[in-house]
């Protein structure tokens, strides 16, 4: 698949069921990028997946010691980008005389960068999508209340039947354990978390994985339950696509640098009988806004 | 019964809420926005040379034939319909063809292998215009010269010839998009590149003369503009 497909797929998946048309048209535009530039160009998407999928795991730190429960829910995360995310230092192809780097838009940067001109030769870096923020979504099942422990599952597996998007799978498994059960005098509920997620598109087109460790605290009131958490995310991503130039295709494998990022979460949950509504703010490399809806007993 | 009625009411409220949210999210334009994404499609113009014998003040010349231009047209014909539409949109938006760069490579060397210096010029019918100096460290089979490895440098005053070539290519592309292929061909057929080798180290000698096929590729970036929808929250 061409790099266009990478972008189209990421956009489509980020949106999941939301309407999206026309994203497939950027293939020939972006397939002119070689490995180093592609990594810089796509970096905000990697960061989006890291910040977005790293959010929304929990709605409370209170995990009953011996009261079984389950929740089925949906998390919608919106990841905001900073100005620094909009550009990267790109290198022109070797047929162009510039030997240094040029400021070029990333995938979320300006749509129409001016061509770089050196002595009459001009190089056009591909434009971005001009995005300030991007949504990520995930369905989630939670089962808990056994020895103060809770298991969380995120899963999505679909074949879009489209050559540009192809198959998509999200798998996430997490476990949380109540710490406050060992500290009866604790004024707030406290829990610790370990989670692993993998996100794949097509056949090696995008292979993203992330491990998260974190700690949370919450205080339950009659309806509202504010909560806070601190997490560390360890993510990696690879992408394989076809580079097109001179009528020849070459398979390019882009291995992104591993990323370690911290995320502070502040949120609140409305406990409405079998329905839970939660909203949270994630502060880290990028700002993330999460809305969640869960049903369960 | 009261509990069942309460549950039913809550369930109805929830379903209505989800439906309302779904409609809002799916409403056209509410969560998506159109972007015109600029890019380019690279194609090549290739000039093929045969250098043989000894260093001579006269250059070797390659003139684009109708067959050469037909190959360029064929490379455009190979673009898919979406890309052609994107090219049309870019031209309608007053974007122009760009001359992206140059590279040179040796197809086969049957004689003297040497580092060389020379020059490449362009003839659009009004005399030779300087384009680049050629400084390959070797002309062995398969060797390449590029800006990146120092084998090519832009000549002083290259912009004049490149601007003229860019004008020809813009006219060529407009004629092509209009389906007027004869006029498109006339913009490029006869265009010539001339290369002159000034030095070679070691110099060609009797029994070890220059005898190598080589080519210059001019990378042309055809503008493209893709209308896409992106999330807009």
Interface residues (C-beta under 8 A of the other chain):
Chain A: X11 X14 X15 X18 X19 X20 X21 X22 X23 X24 X25 X26 X28 X29 X30 X32 X78 X92 X93 X94 X95 X96 X97 X98 X99 X111 X112 X113 X115 X118 X119 X120 X121 X122 X123 X124 X126 X127 X128 X129 X130 X131 X133 X134 X135 X245 X246 X247 X272 X273 X274 X275
Chain B: X10 X14 X25 X26 X28 X31 X32 X34 X35 X36 X37 X38 X39 X40 X41 X42 X44 X75 X79 X80 X82 X83 X86 X98 X99 X100 X101 X102 X103 X146 X147 X148 X149 X152 X153 X154 X158 X159 X160 X161 X162 X163 X217 X219 X221 X223 X224 X226 X227 X228 X229 X230 X231 X233
